[in-house]
């Protein structure tokens, strides 16, 4: 061992001890007759001291040659520090150095290894091994480890068995998003990397494994929106002989355990809300309920009063933004510009100020009386001093626009507090959703989700209205988990594939093994999967997952540090029985 | 929840309780007026009883229709059993059924769901979800979970951080064994699946992470010998600021913890043996030391005594097989046939019986005196009643042959006891090994292994003799882990790549990121990786890893259950910018 103790350990009680430390040179302060060095390792920083009077001349001179991030080993005596540093745990002592070895030199790093660095994102990613030396990144990775350990502990203590499912599986019909792997031994054939272990965990239930979990990498080759990764980690779970409430209770338990153990926070029973209610109240299936500003629908109060802009629309809906009645014309104009941006697409925004004196001032004073506006304010649960913001239009789009505005106002008002945690179950998701592009219904969750039994007949008449035994766990406006009770009989599963536009042959070819399994005694079962990257980021009080992943990829799916993906050799392609088929560049 | 309790829970103290159970029908015994059903779930078996006197007629009739593996739910009263079954935990009670629902029917399974099944390997794999219902397979998976949990607990308690490294990485020059993944977004380029997280864990050390571990899937596209899998699981570890002994001590601690916690066995300090000694004493770098039969070299005693077969050879070497002097001519002939098999390739076998009366009887009585044979016996530490078996020939091959014979004898004599555990460190492995095919030296461990510093000059003159700071952990004749102290400076790493026949361009292209990282302050570091599949199998007292993997692949790398790999659609290939390039079949 190159050290007897770490750079985070020594205290005043250790004075006079002879110690050996090893680590990185964080900083050298050379006063000519005296040199201080901050020595850093994973555990902290310890100050080293060398001076002309007490240090061997050769060592003293050598210390002057040390640069930032040099790796050194020192032997020395723990002494009490004159000027104590209360900001670090080792701040009462320093090491009077009497031996010094340079274990490795270092070139000047391309950015500073400090909590606040001067390195941009791409540079930090290219030199991720240096970025990881920085406390915030290092602490995030250690935090992630702690969360994963607690997840495993809780699940295992509750009788769940972690089972490793295979990574080399079979491509599925939604295969456009599969990464595939050519098989050398099976010419012309491909494995696929799993988008999730869905079918395997269901087979484990058929296999009687009863309670399964796994922290597992999943893969999706989709065009990367901000803050998505082609490989991501799930906490994947499944239970047999359960109904929806059993799954919700089990994973509410897990989430509560994490909040308690990791954050020290006790959370009351999680509220449950239907999908329909979430859309109506928040315009969103993952509402952030750390703050209010619930939607109020104003059709009955605001239509047919002569304001044509409202009258023609399917929905008039608003929110009361707390304490913003004082907004200036300029501030309000900025909000109007905000909702008119093409990404949001509203044509305008109606506002009403609930003045402190009980009067109202609005952009539609010409059309509505004080009494009208008072009724709106009441509907929106507004208080004196609030600002009402109202949109009108086609129902789904308008709700979605108002949801974006609600989140923007919350951000501006500092209501999205990273240290506050408001979990919520959203239940009764629709089974299907209409896809404009392919002009057919797709499974909203996945094709193994069971429709609510009593609504199955509606599949034939109003497929879009059929609800599923499907649920999401939402935390602070983020979906951190989603799952469903599954279909567990062949007839229903076949029917679902049929509704989803699979031919019998496709269904058999892709999922024959699952439907066959259902014929050999499949128990009722259901489960859930949590996105670990997102969960860890939110628990860590941050928004982006990338800082909680050791070696993330960029938005083009590249690892810029190792420069992957890359071209491979012709011989390797030949072995795999494939060749490139590149489009001609213009 | 479909049940109030499981099939493993109920005891005599529960008599008179009303319970709901769900599970699989293991067996129905229909005596006409009375029906017993064994109901099974993950936790055990509970006997159900229905009879004409006490059971509703409709339910009684329904019970007669139940088949094996039907999934049912019953409500009933716990009653004391007349004929108690001491072999199962619930054997004192049974359930008098008053409600019965069939949750799912089952076709007759293709093999029996019993501890000893009538299903062959391929059938069991095709219906793995049924195989998993069998106790031995189910218990193996639960055992694996327990081992993995204990590994994580120990590592985490000892300050190791589990960091997830990426699965989509870059192909390496030994890339023939890489699985590759075409990138859709980066045309014509490929990711590779990791054969191990080697470079990433080294970068974590450069990043100051200090103590890393990960239980992680690795991938190798090699022709599958028996009991290898294209995807396998490693316990991967790395430590900074350590020397070889520190790594050995840390992972001896882990192994001892597992033996204690999982098997209840206390093991003394693990013996350490050099590679050279292991080869000399056991002809093998992973010797099984649960039993003796150490090699004894007889050149000085057996050569130049007129037996030409020995005289011409590089090595004469033997073992003393305990208590086998009584072997018949036929038994000895079988051993001779054994070593002459082409897989072993010896040309003959010399034997000496150490008779109970102190005399010797051998196949070479004509050439050697009793005194000669007594000297051999002494050299081989033989006791009266032992059988000496002696081979001669070229050193490496002869040792290897005798090693196979030693293991065969141990197997025949029942010395390879599955409940006995004899760990051993083998250290000081050679740095390089000669490859006949490519006519050059390859890294024996991998190109990042550091040569012993004092032997570096020998690289130029006797590269095959240079030893590395490399070590294996051997358990009961199996390599369960291997590792090394790594190179941590660019100059040495470049030199190694040069010795291994990399051009400067290849080295830069493939491992430039690592060599660059070494220039920014890399600490001394080293580590180890354990094969989890093998470790679990050995701890479980078994030889094959496949029974400890939920969904294993067969020897052609196929998952016969889901039928993967498989052909994919033309459109999907097009999206990935590749096409098939199949050899013409003759």
Interface residues (C-beta under 8 A of the other chain):
Chain A: X1 X2 X3 X22 X24 X40 X41 X42 X43 X69 X70 X71 X103 X104 X105 X106 X107 X109 X127 X128 X129 X130 X131 X132 X133 X138 X141 X142 X144 X145 X148 X149 X152 X156 X161 X162 X163 X164 X165 X166 X167 X168 X169 X170 X171 X175 X176 X178 X179 X180 X181 X182 X183 X184 X185 X186 X187 X188 X189 X190 X191 X192 X193 X199 X200 X203 X204 X206 X207 X208 X209 X210 X211 X217 X219 X221 X223 X224 X230 X231 X233 X241 X242 X243 X246 X488 X489 X513 X517 X518 X519 X520 X521 X522 X523 X524 X549 X550 X551 X553 X556 X557 X558 X559 X561 X562 X563 X564 X565 X566 X567 X568 X569 X572 X573 X574 X575 X576 X577 X578 X579 X580 X581 X582 X583
Chain B: X1 X2 X3 X22 X24 X40 X41 X42 X43 X69 X70 X71 X103 X104 X105 X106 X107 X109 X127 X128 X129 X130 X131 X132 X133 X138 X141 X142 X144 X145 X148 X149 X152 X156 X161 X162 X163 X164 X165 X166 X167 X168 X169 X170 X171 X175 X176 X178 X179 X180 X181 X182 X183 X184 X185 X186 X187 X188 X189 X190 X191 X192 X193 X199 X200 X203 X204 X206 X207 X208 X209 X210 X211 X217 X219 X221 X223 X224 X230 X231 X233 X241 X242 X243 X246 X488 X489 X513 X517 X518 X519 X520 X521 X522 X523 X524 X549 X550 X551 X553 X556 X557 X558 X559 X561 X562 X563 X564 X565 X566 X567 X568 X569 X572 X573 X574 X575 X576 X577 X578 X579 X580 X581 X582 X583
